[in-house]
Amino acid sequence: MNLSEEIKTRLQNLEPSSLEIIDESAMHAGHAGNGGGAHFKLNLTSSHFSNKSQIMRHRLIYQILADLIPKKIHALSITARATDDPN
């Protein structure tokens, strides 16, 4: 299982109605401070985020992926939406 698949599998706990994982590692290869971990952009919509602030939504995601950061995942850009968020 590659890292994107592992992230997707772990995030299934949030029962996403939509999930997009974009590996942006190639765009950041060799930049200062990167010890070899991957860069990802994550777009996730879940009912588990309803009535939660952006900080709480991000914390939920970081808790699920905690053991992957910072070794396997160097950077993670998150867009977390609740299914009932206004457009």
C-alpha positions as CSV (number, residue, x, y, z in Angstrom):
1,M,0.0,0.0,0.0
2,N,1.5,3.4,-1.0
3,L,1.2,6.4,1.3
4,S,-1.8,8.0,-0.5
5,E,-3.7,4.7,-0.1
6,E,-2.7,4.5,3.6
7,I,-4.0,8.0,4.2
8,K,-7.2,7.3,2.4
9,T,-7.8,4.1,4.3
10,R,-7.2,5.8,7.7
11,L,-9.5,8.7,6.8
12,Q,-12.4,6.3,6.2
13,N,-13.0,6.5,9.9
14,L,-14.5,10.0,9.2
15,E,-16.9,8.4,6.7
16,P,-16.1,11.0,4.0
17,S,-18.7,11.9,1.4
18,S,-15.9,13.2,-0.7
19,L,-12.1,12.7,-0.3
20,E,-9.4,14.0,-2.6
21,I,-5.7,13.4,-1.8
22,I,-3.2,15.1,-4.1
23,D,0.5,14.2,-3.8
24,E,2.4,17.5,-4.4
25,S,5.8,16.0,-3.4
26,A,7.4,16.5,-6.8
27,M,6.7,20.3,-6.6
28,H,8.7,20.5,-3.3
29,A,11.6,18.1,-3.9
30,G,14.9,19.4,-2.4
31,H,13.5,22.4,-0.6
32,A,15.1,23.4,2.7
33,G,13.8,21.6,5.8
34,N,12.4,18.6,3.9
35,G,13.9,15.4,5.3
36,G,12.3,13.3,2.6
37,G,8.6,13.2,3.7
38,A,5.8,13.7,1.2
39,H,3.7,16.8,0.6
40,F,-0.1,16.3,0.3
41,K,-3.1,18.4,-0.3
42,L,-6.2,17.0,1.3
43,N,-9.8,17.9,0.5
44,L,-12.3,16.2,2.7
45,T,-16.0,16.5,3.3
46,S,-17.6,14.6,6.2
47,S,-20.6,14.8,8.5
48,H,-18.2,14.2,11.4
49,F,-17.2,17.9,10.9
50,S,-20.6,19.3,11.6
51,N,-20.7,21.9,14.3
52,K,-16.9,21.8,14.6
53,S,-14.5,24.7,14.1
54,Q,-11.7,24.4,11.4
55,I,-9.2,23.9,14.2
56,M,-11.2,20.9,15.6
57,R,-11.6,19.5,12.0
58,H,-7.9,19.7,11.5
59,R,-7.1,18.1,14.9
60,L,-9.3,15.1,14.0
61,I,-7.3,14.6,10.8
62,Y,-4.0,15.1,12.5
63,Q,-4.9,12.6,15.2
64,I,-5.6,10.0,12.6
65,L,-2.3,10.6,10.8
66,A,-0.1,11.5,13.8
67,D,2.3,8.7,13.5
68,L,3.0,9.5,9.8
69,I,4.0,13.1,10.6
70,P,6.8,14.3,10.1
71,K,8.7,11.3,8.8
72,K,6.4,10.0,6.0
73,I,4.3,13.2,5.7
74,H,6.4,16.4,5.7
75,A,3.6,18.8,4.8
76,L,-0.2,18.6,4.7
77,S,-2.6,21.2,3.4
78,I,-6.1,20.6,4.5
79,T,-9.5,21.7,3.4
80,A,-12.1,20.2,5.7
81,R,-15.8,20.8,5.1
82,A,-18.9,19.5,6.8
83,T,-21.6,18.0,4.7
84,D,-24.0,20.7,6.0
85,D,-21.5,23.7,5.4
86,P,-23.0,26.4,3.2
87,N,-21.4,26.6,-0.2
